[in-house]
Amino acid sequence: MTTRRDFIKSAGLAVAGAAVGSNAFSASSYRRILGANDRVRVGIIGFSDRFRSSLAPSFSEHAKEMNFEFMGVSDLWNRRRDEAEKFMKGKGWTGSEFIKARNNEELLARKDVDAVIISTADFQHALHCAEAVKSGRDVYVEKPFAESLADAKAALKAVESSKQIVQVGSQRRSAPNYHAAYEYIKSGKFGDITTVEMTWNVNQPGRWRRKELVEQIRKEDTDWDRFLMNRPKVAWNPRFYLEFRLFYPYSSGIPGQWMAHQIDTVHWFSGLDAPRNVVANGGVYTWKDGRTNADTFSAAFEYGPFDDKTKGFQVIYSSRFNNEAGGVKEYYYSNGGMINLDTNKITSEGGLKEKDAKGMGMKANLLPEMSLKSGDKIATDANTGSDPMTSLHMRNWMECIRSRKETNAPARVGFNHSVANMMATQALHTGKRVSWDPKKKEILLS
């Protein structure tokens, strides 16, 4: 019988393929030269729910074989530091000593950390990544890569100026079915992409809420100024700290959390780095709990070569928190049919039929029916937890730290999904059509 671990190993082989400030560290001072048999010691930057439920279990599935180990945590809240120590030691996922650093400067100043996993607040990812690579550490950084263009540019420059291995948490890029879809489109058999439809729907009033913790956290147990980083200085707000996904500018909400995953596949499959333009709409229609980020959101993107406006396709994206019908869907259409990344099937549905083609002197265009892959379905919904897709993605990062090869989701793809997210967010906030200037690398409002 094939076990989950066997599946992940075999699937992994199949698919392998604002500034940081004066406290940034010298890579030459702190970066250890790793030998093939040396243990890779990994620090945790941000002991989040996501880290606890998915990233840590995914890491642990491969740690013994790959000779990796958690060595410590950096978290601004003393409670999270204590929870991390208890959790890691309870699982046996760390050595006898577990370092509890009050901030990243303390953690990265140490010589016994080779790499870090970053799962902090959305708006912190980019600069925390830049900070880590400047110190000579390899990085796994959760998506969204960035929530402002300045941060995205600073992080990408830092990564590409370094020799560090960076994996952005766009785990679809390590899933066998997505690789199969990419190869099929790349082969030309699918034809030109004409439209992409994507949804991500839940009915969860408590999504991203932390009501009990909001009542328990105290400002004096955290470092509020460090938390805010380069965002405007405001009075202590425990909801901003713990429920950041509900509030801009600490998160864009739906675009940064969920659309980032799906729009990344558009860039991957099409070979395009960014949309030409986007319009968006949405609001807080149901869960009126003080949040500022939308509970219902839709956007229409235009993609295509920037030097040929007659070619391209649309991406229609929607997400809602108040009705889960439709779930998570990703449909790619061509003139000959569709790729359904929920069923992992290629079908002729919607393709050009003989009766419609003949009158125009054309031939029918119907894709052959086929499956993208064999084996178990890989979940893509909002509650995947410790899922095979994340495990594959974590393993790819660990393998690349050993081989020094590029990961499946390097920093530039994080930059690209961040541009699309930010364009959609600005379109939502302004009500304007938002465009991308690929030469100046700037977002423009029409």
QUIWOLIN-V328382 format. One record per residue. N is the residue number from 1. RES is the residue in one small letter. SS is DSSP state (H for helix, E for strand, L for the rest). Layout:
N_RES_SS + N_RES_SS
This chain:
1_m_L + 2_t_L + 3_t_L + 4_r_H + 5_r_H + 6_d_H + 7_f_H + 8_i_H + 9_k_H + 10_s_H + 11_a_H + 12_g_H + 13_l_H + 14_a_H + 15_v_H + 16_a_L + 17_g_L + 18_a_L + 19_a_L + 20_v_L + 21_g_L + 22_s_L + 23_n_L + 24_a_L + 25_f_L + 26_s_L + 27_a_H + 28_s_H + 29_s_H + 30_y_H + 31_r_L + 32_r_L + 33_i_L + 34_l_L + 35_g_L + 36_a_L + 37_n_L + 38_d_L + 39_r_L + 40_v_E + 41_r_E + 42_v_E + 43_g_E + 44_i_E + 45_i_E + 46_g_L + 47_f_L + 48_s_L + 49_d_H + 50_r_H + 51_f_H + 52_r_H + 53_s_H + 54_s_H + 55_l_H + 56_a_H + 57_p_H + 58_s_H + 59_f_H + 60_s_H + 61_e_H + 62_h_H + 63_a_H + 64_k_H + 65_e_H + 66_m_H + 67_n_L + 68_f_E + 69_e_E + 70_f_E + 71_m_E + 72_g_E + 73_v_E + 74_s_E + 75_d_L + 76_l_L + 77_w_L + 78_n_H + 79_r_H + 80_r_H + 81_r_H + 82_d_H + 83_e_H + 84_a_H + 85_e_H + 86_k_H + 87_f_H + 88_m_H + 89_k_H + 90_g_H + 91_k_H + 92_g_L + 93_w_L + 94_t_E + 95_g_E + 96_s_E + 97_e_E + 98_f_E + 99_i_E + 100_k_E + 101_a_E + 102_r_L + 103_n_L + 104_n_H + 105_e_H + 106_e_H + 107_l_H + 108_l_H + 109_a_L + 110_r_L + 111_k_L + 112_d_L + 113_v_L + 114_d_L + 115_a_E + 116_v_E + 117_i_E + 118_i_E + 119_s_L + 120_t_L + 121_a_L + 122_d_H + 123_f_H + 124_q_H + 125_h_H + 126_a_H + 127_l_H + 128_h_H + 129_c_H + 130_a_H + 131_e_H + 132_a_H + 133_v_H + 134_k_H + 135_s_L + 136_g_L + 137_r_L + 138_d_E + 139_v_E + 140_y_E + 141_v_E + 142_e_L + 143_k_L + 144_p_L + 145_f_L + 146_a_L + 147_e_L + 148_s_L + 149_l_H + 150_a_H + 151_d_H + 152_a_H + 153_k_H + 154_a_H + 155_a_H + 156_l_H + 157_k_H + 158_a_H + 159_v_H + 160_e_H + 161_s_L + 162_s_L + 163_k_L + 164_q_L + 165_i_L + 166_v_E + 167_q_E + 168_v_E + 169_g_L + 170_s_L + 171_q_H + 172_r_H + 173_r_H + 174_s_H + 175_a_L + 176_p_H + 177_n_H + 178_y_H + 179_h_H + 180_a_H + 181_a_H + 182_y_H + 183_e_H + 184_y_H + 185_i_H + 186_k_H + 187_s_L + 188_g_L + 189_k_L + 190_f_L + 191_g_L + 192_d_L + 193_i_L + 194_t_L + 195_t_E + 196_v_E + 197_e_E + 198_m_E + 199_t_E + 200_w_E + 201_n_E + 202_v_L + 203_n_E + 204_q_L + 205_p_L + 206_g_L + 207_r_L + 208_w_L + 209_r_L + 210_r_L + 211_k_H + 212_e_H + 213_l_H + 214_v_H + 215_e_H + 216_q_H + 217_i_L + 218_r_L + 219_k_H + 220_e_H + 221_d_H + 222_t_L + 223_d_L + 224_w_H + 225_d_H + 226_r_H + 227_f_H + 228_l_H + 229_m_L + 230_n_L + 231_r_L + 232_p_L + 233_k_L + 234_v_L + 235_a_L + 236_w_L + 237_n_L + 238_p_H + 239_r_H + 240_f_H + 241_y_H + 242_l_H + 243_e_L + 244_f_H + 245_r_H + 246_l_H + 247_f_L + 248_y_L + 249_p_L + 250_y_L + 251_s_L + 252_s_L + 253_g_L + 254_i_H + 255_p_H + 256_g_H + 257_q_H + 258_w_H + 259_m_H + 260_a_H + 261_h_H + 262_q_H + 263_i_H + 264_d_H + 265_t_H + 266_v_H + 267_h_H + 268_w_H + 269_f_H + 270_s_H + 271_g_L + 272_l_L + 273_d_L + 274_a_L + 275_p_L + 276_r_L + 277_n_E + 278_v_E + 279_v_E + 280_a_E + 281_n_E + 282_g_E + 283_g_E + 284_v_L + 285_y_L + 286_t_L + 287_w_L + 288_k_L + 289_d_L + 290_g_L + 291_r_L + 292_t_L + 293_n_L + 294_a_L + 295_d_L + 296_t_E + 297_f_E + 298_s_E + 299_a_E + 300_a_E + 301_f_E + 302_e_E + 303_y_E + 304_g_L + 305_p_L + 306_f_L + 307_d_L + 308_d_L + 309_k_L + 310_t_L + 311_k_L + 312_g_L + 313_f_E + 314_q_E + 315_v_E + 316_i_E + 317_y_E + 318_s_E + 319_s_E + 320_r_E + 321_f_L + 322_n_E + 323_n_L + 324_e_L + 325_a_L + 326_g_L + 327_g_L + 328_v_E + 329_k_E + 330_e_E + 331_y_E + 332_y_E + 333_y_E + 334_s_E + 335_n_L + 336_g_L + 337_g_E + 338_m_E + 339_i_E + 340_n_E + 341_l_L + 342_d_L + 343_t_L + 344_n_L + 345_k_E + 346_i_E + 347_t_E + 348_s_L + 349_e_L + 350_g_L + 351_g_L + 352_l_E + 353_k_L + 354_e_H + 355_k_H + 356_d_H + 357_a_H + 358_k_H + 359_g_L + 360_m_L + 361_g_L + 362_m_L + 363_k_L + 364_a_L + 365_n_E + 366_l_L + 367_l_L + 368_p_L + 369_e_L + 370_m_E + 371_s_E + 372_l_L + 373_k_L + 374_s_L + 375_g_L + 376_d_L + 377_k_L + 378_i_L + 379_a_L + 380_t_L + 381_d_L + 382_a_L + 383_n_L + 384_t_L + 385_g_L + 386_s_L + 387_d_L + 388_p_H + 389_m_H + 390_t_H + 391_s_H + 392_l_H + 393_h_H + 394_m_H + 395_r_H + 396_n_H + 397_w_H + 398_m_H + 399_e_H + 400_c_H + 401_i_H + 402_r_H + 403_s_H + 404_r_L + 405_k_L + 406_e_L + 407_t_L + 408_n_L + 409_a_L + 410_p_L + 411_a_H + 412_r_H + 413_v_H + 414_g_H + 415_f_H + 416_n_H + 417_h_H + 418_s_H + 419_v_H + 420_a_H + 421_n_H + 422_m_H + 423_m_H + 424_a_H + 425_t_H + 426_q_H + 427_a_H + 428_l_H + 429_h_H + 430_t_H + 431_g_L + 432_k_L + 433_r_L + 434_v_E + 435_s_E + 436_w_E + 437_d_E + 438_p_L + 439_k_L + 440_k_L + 441_k_L + 442_e_E + 443_i_E + 444_l_E + 445_l_E + 446_s_L
